[in-house]
Amino acid sequence: MISPDVLKSAAAVIPSAKGTLPPIQITTSTISSQAHLQMISHWHDELEFIYILDGKMDFHIEEKILTASRGDFLAIHASAMRRSAPHNGEDCRFIRALIHPSLLTENQSVRNRLLSPLLGNTSRRCFLVPSASPDAPRRGELLREINRINEKHLPGFELESIGLLHILLARLYALFPPEKQTQEDMPGTDISAQRRMVAYISHHYPEKISLAGIAAAGSVSRSKCCQLFKKYMQQSPIDFLNRYRLEISRNLLDSTENSILEIANACGFSSQSYYTKMFSEKFNCTPTQYRSRLS
């Protein structure tokens, strides 16, 4: 039997299921090496900054799709549903930073006037600054500098990083002041219902879950539930549930020595044969073959 702590650890790579994280997480990476960013739509509590170094990447942010190219800068609202993928199969190298809002100024006047339009629930869900924008290179350089500071870990590096973050946010505010935000940027009840349904799946995936149960978590009808998953996830609720379970199972195959049957049961699959069938259809190999590739 797989312990709850092991299951929690396996789910930790899925951003919407994460626990406590450092206030600044910043890395230089490629989309091909970040499978968890592509697998399913997710959200988290941090503001996300991305600067494209090479290549192109598609971002599915709630119902919108944006393509970012070399030199583009993207800021994604904390809690916005998002998923990224290679553009036309092309790999992409980028700097990615996750910034917890608790790092930012606690001065209520400044926070209410300047930060809430960027971070609050009433703001637009993302900000794309194309490379052609006169100030785009400066935003990229600020993110590079924050990355360098965090890699060196010199005394006081957190304070320097926080200072640069505020400069970055000030430049975003100059481009996207509140008066330029429109009603269509306001999040509604649909996305709130969608988040509740995804949260329900992330907490109950080991159990037997029905379409009715998912819909009830969002306080919507079954037909509305299906419409919302198609709109925000580009798949049905049950397909999303199966994909979520498969990703957890793949992490367990990577990190534990539990049997295939134990993993299938722990992830909510009704039988080992059904689990193997679903896994093979998604990853073009059986769970046993996948595990053997790791050794």
N, C-alpha and C positions, 0 to 999 in steps of 0.2 A: 504494500500500500504506500502511496506517495503522500508525504506529510504536507499539511497546509503551508508550512514555511517554504518548502521546495516549489510548490505551485505558485506561491506569491513571487518567488524569485524568478520563475520562468515567465511570469506575466510582466515583470518589471521592464522588459525591453519594449513593451507596447506602451507608447507615451501616455495614453489616457489612463493607464493602470499603474503609473509610477507612484512611488512614495516620496519621501523627503529627498530633495536633491540639493547640490550646492547652489548658491544664489547666482553664480555665473558659470555657465558651461560653454566653452568655445573650442571649436576644433576646425582643422582644415581636412577635408575629406572628399570622396567622390561618391556619386549617387550609386554606382555599382557596388560599393562596399557598405552601403547603408540600407540593407534590405528592409529594416524595420520602418524606414520612412516611406517605403513604397507599398507595404503590404496592405494596410487598411487605413481608412480615414480615422483620424484621431484628434485629440486636443490635449492641451496641458495648461498649467497655470502661468507659464512664463511667456513673456514677449519674445518673439523670434526674429532675429536679424539674419539675412543671408546675402552674401556678396559673391557673385559668380566670377570665378577666376578664368575658367575655360569651358567651352561647350555650351549646351543649352539644357534647360530643365523645365518640365511642365509642373505647375502647381495647381492642384484641385483644391480650391478654398471655398468651402461650402458649395454653392451651386455654380461658382465661377471657375473658369480655367484660364490661367495666365502662363505665358511662356517667357522665361527670363534667359537672357543671353549674356555673354561675356561683358563685364563692366556694369551690369544691372545690379541694383540694390533693392532688396525686398524686406519690408517689415510686416510681420503677421501678428495680428491682435492676439493677446493671451486669451485662450478659450475658443478661438475660431477653429472650426473643423477643417483639417487640412490633410493632404496627401501629396507626395511628389513622385515624379517618375521621369526617366530619361526621355528626352524629346526625340522622337523617331528613332529610338534605340541608341542614340548617341550618349556616350558617357559625359559626365560633367563634374568639374572640380570646383569646390566652393568653400568659403568660410561660413560657418554656422554658429550663431551665438544664441543661447537661451538665457534670458535675463528675468529673474524673479522681481515683480513689482516692489517687493519689500526693500530692495536696494535703493530705490529712488527716493527723492526728497519727501520728508514727512510734513513739510510746511504746507498747511492746508490751503492757503491762498494760492500758492504756486501750483499745488497739485490740482485744485479745482479748476483754475483758469487754463493751465497749460498742459498738464499731464492727462487729465480725465478725457479730453478729446482724442488722445492717442491710445489710452489704456482702458478707459471705462467702457461699460457695456453699451453706451450710446454711440460709440465711434464706428467708423467704417472698419471692415474686417481686415483689410490689408492696404499697404502703401507700396506701390511699385515706382521706383525712380530709375528711368532708363539711362543707359550709358551716355546718351546724347545730352542729358541734363548737365548744365555747366558745373554743378556741384557734386555730381555723381562720383568722380574720382576721389574727392575729399572724404566722402562717406566710406568708400572702400578702404582708404588709408587709415581712417579712424578705427575701423574694425580690425585691420591688420595689426595696428599698434596695440589694441586691446589683447589680441591673440598673443603677440610677442611678450607683453607684460605678464600675462597669466602663465606663459611657458617658463619665464625666468623666475617667477616667484620671489622677487626681491622684497626686502622689508617694505611694507606699505603699499604693495602692488594692488591691493583691493581698493584703496582710496584713489589711486591714480586711474584704475579701471572705471570706477564709479564717476569720476570727473569727466572722463572721455565719453562715457555713456550719456551724460547729461548734454554734452555738446552735440552728440549725434541726434538726440531727441529734439534739441532746439532747432537743428537744421531741418528735421522732418516737420516740425511744427510750422516753420516758415513756409514750407511748400504746401502743407495741408492744414491751413487754419480751419477752425470750426465752421465759419460761414461757407466754406466750400463743400461741406458735407451735406448730402441730400437725404431725403426721407428713405430712399431705397437702400441706403447704407445702414439703416437702423435694424438691429436684430429683432425678430418677432417671436411669436409663440411657437412657430414651426420648428425653429432651430433649438429652442429650449426643450421641446418635446423630443426632438431627435437625440439630444445629448442625454436626456434621461433614459431613453431606450438603449443607447449604447452603453451607458453606465450599468444598466440592469444586466446586459449581456456580460460585461466584464466581471461582474460580481457573481453571476449565477451560471456561467458557462459549464461547470462540472455537473450541473443538475439537468434534469429533463426540462427543456424550455419549449414552449409552444408559441405560435404566432399571436395567440390571444394574450399570453403572458407578456410578450414584448410590447404589444399595443397598450395593454393596461398600464405598463410602466410609464408610458408617455401620455396617458389619459386621452388616447385617441382610438378611433375605430380600427379594425384590422385593415380595411381598405386604405384609410388615411396613413396607417403605419407603412404599408407597402409603397404608397406614393412618396412619403418622406424619405425612405431608404433609397428609392430610385433617384430622387432629386439630389440628395446629399452624398450618397455612397455609390451610386451607379450600379446597384445590385439589390437583390431582394433581402428582406430581413433574415431569412433562413440561410441564404448564401453567405451573408455577412457573418452569421453565427458560426457556420461551418469553417469559414476562413479564419475566424478568430481562434477557434479550437485547434485548427491545423497548425497555426503559428505557435500556440502554446506547446503543442505536442512536439513540434520541431525543436523548440528550445529545450524540452525535456530529453529528447534524443541526443542533443548536443551535450547536455550537462549532467545527466544521470546514467546509471546502469540499470534502471528499471526495465522490466520486460515490456514488449510491445503491447501485450494485453493490459498490463497495469497502466501504461500511458494512455491507451485508448479509453479505459474506464475512467481515469482521472480527468480526462478532457471532455467527458460527456458523450462519447460515442457509444452507441447501443451494442456494438459487437466489434471484435477485432477485424473481422472480414470487411465490415462496412468502413471501418477506419482505414484499412489498407487500401480499399478501393478509392476512397476520397483522397487520400494522400497521394496515390499514384496518379490520379487525374490532375492534381494540382502541381506536383513537383516532378512528374515523369520518372519516378522511381518508387519502390516500396519503402516503408520505414526501415526495414532491415538493410536494404541496399544503401539508403541514405546514411545510416549509422556506420556501415562498413567503410564508406568513403572517408569517414573521420579518423579511422584508425590507420 
